[in-house]
C-alpha cells in the first residue's frame, strides 16, 4: 500500500510596496495550494483580491504561532499544501514564519522557499555602503536591558549593519545609535519600491538633527556602516599605553605563558616589535 502523500509548505515572498514585484511563480502557487496562512488576513486579502486569488486563507501571526503551526502541520500531514505569506517581503524574516519552518523541519514536512522582495536586501543595495559582509538585526528588542546588550555588541561590529524601525520609535533609536556607535555614515530608507521611495544619506549625528525637525513617516530600514578595523586596533593600543610594560607582561605570565610568548603577545597588543618590548623592559 502506497504511503499517503504529505503536503508542502511554500514560503511565498510578497511585495514590500509595489505590487508588480510579485513573481509569477508565487502567483501560481497561491492559486494552487489548499490554504494560505497569512500574518494579517485583513492586509493580505487586498493582495489576493488584486490578483483574483480565491484560495482559502487563515491567520498565522505572532500570538498564535505555536498552536496554529501545530494545527497547520496536521493539515500538511493530511496532504494539504500550504502557502505562508507575511504582510510584506519574505516569510521568516522578522516575523513568526521562522517558528513554523522549524516545526515543519522537526515534523519531517517538506519546506520550500519562493524568493522575491526583501526590504533588507533592497535597502542594502541602495545604501552605497559595503555589501560583501553585513549583519541584520531586524527590530531592536523592546526590553531595555537586552536592547543595551545588543547595541553594545554592535559598537565594534565591522560589517554593515541593517536595522528595521517604525516611525514612532525612529528618533529614540537614532539617538541611541549615535551615542553608542558614534557618527557613522547611514542610509535611511523608507517607502521602498513605492511611489515616494526615499533614501537619505547622512551621518548619524546629522540624522538625529534632521528628524528633530522633520516628522518620520513610513517604515524605515537603517543601513549603517561598520566600524573600521583600524580604529578598533588603535583603541586597543591606547588601552595598553598607560600600563607599565612589566605589568603587561605579568598579565600573560599569570596565564601560564613563558616569558618569550608573553613578550610576543605584548608586542602584538601594543603594535610594537619584540625587540622594542625587550628594550623597554631593560629600561624599566
SULBELTA-V481457 format. One record per backbone hydrogen bond with DSSP energy under -1.0 kcal/mol. NH is the residue of the N-H (numbers start at 1). CO is the residue of the C=O. If there is no record, write none. Layout:
# SULBELTA-V481457
NH_CO, NH_CO
This chain:
# SULBELTA-V481457
7_76, 9_110, 10_82, 11_112, 12_84, 13_114, 14_89, 21_18, 22_19, 27_23, 28_24, 29_25, 30_26, 31_27, 32_28, 33_29, 34_81, 35_81, 36_56, 37_83, 38_58, 39_85, 44_40, 45_41, 48_44, 49_45, 50_46, 51_47, 53_48, 58_36, 60_38, 64_61, 68_64, 70_66, 71_67, 72_68, 73_69, 74_70, 75_71, 76_72, 77_73, 78_74, 79_76, 80_75, 82_8, 83_35, 84_10, 85_37, 89_14, 93_90, 98_95, 99_96, 100_96, 101_97, 102_98, 103_99, 104_100, 105_101, 106_102, 107_103, 108_105, 109_104, 112_9, 114_11, 122_118, 123_119, 124_120, 125_121, 126_122, 127_123, 135_160, 137_162, 147_143, 148_144, 149_145, 150_146, 151_147, 152_148, 153_149, 154_150, 157_154, 160_133, 161_224, 162_135, 163_222, 164_138, 165_220, 169_166, 173_169, 174_170, 175_171, 176_172, 177_173, 178_174, 179_175, 180_176, 181_177, 182_178, 184_182, 186_202, 187_223, 188_200, 189_221, 190_198, 194_191, 197_194, 198_190, 200_188, 202_186, 204_184, 207_203, 208_204, 209_205, 210_206, 211_207, 214_210, 220_165, 221_189, 222_163, 223_187, 224_161, 225_185, 227_157, 232_228, 233_229, 234_230, 235_231, 236_232, 237_233, 238_234, 239_235, 241_237, 243_240, 248_244, 249_245, 250_246, 251_247, 253_249, 254_250, 255_252, 256_253, 257_252, 262_258, 263_259, 264_260, 265_261, 266_262, 267_263, 268_264, 269_265, 270_266, 272_267, 277_273, 278_274, 279_275, 280_276, 281_277, 282_278, 283_279, 284_280
